[in-house]
């Protein structure tokens, strides 16, 4: 159709105008594009303090705890393994839609972190195996990351797919024309993994929602890529009801990023994550083992949600640096206010 993707590339000589947190976490307050994704995937993650390193300044440590490292939760391990397997399984499949994944869970359970981490891993693995020729102005595009817009229609969603790769579209173009351009350009660009976030915004019980769900089904059948959908409590939404829901459920593997239990058999996965977070802190006076001892309190406070847990500890670390104590205690943790859900439903009552 003569439509070409955006040729914008990211070189080391270009200024990086994103904030550190945008680089590390690809904040979802704007429409992602290929350029945003490439910058996110190729920016080196922040690193924890290492033995023998010179002490960091206060500002450096505040910035570090603001961005922080990605904690390798069980959900990330599961999702990475599933994506790797399904991409291999669908690599040579031609006649039907490739198997897909649905990442679900409550708010603040770490879904975006898990999704973006796996996407970055896929991007870097592909570019290592397929480096661009010397002097090439083109960047590899193995991953697409698209947000379902609020009140999405089939045309607004396919427009988001087009915008990601910079495919030029006009107001006169029909949904079918845009879809043809997207399928052609995504195939030519070598997209292997398509991640669609905020999928809970779709409601197939409405006319526009049903048409949008049908569009996704069409794309998954036409694009040679593995699709990963993510959303809040997807199994409780209409996405799994009716004929369309049965088709989706029959093709997709479910990965639950639910709250971590305090105990799982003989293991204590929540305490293990707390230990991992504590080991990555950069505080001058904090004593190792302090936070794991408060695992029951932290589990009750956050209901086992990883997003709430990391936010609580990072805020406590920043508070400790500002206060000059350089350590996190239960008293420090108790002064931190979390998201409204955690504060109203899960905050332990103070003893009198």
Order of alpha helices (4+ residues) and beta strands (2+ residues): alpha-alpha-alpha-alpha-beta-alpha-beta-alpha-alpha-beta-alpha-beta-alpha-beta-alpha-alpha-alpha-alpha-alpha-alpha
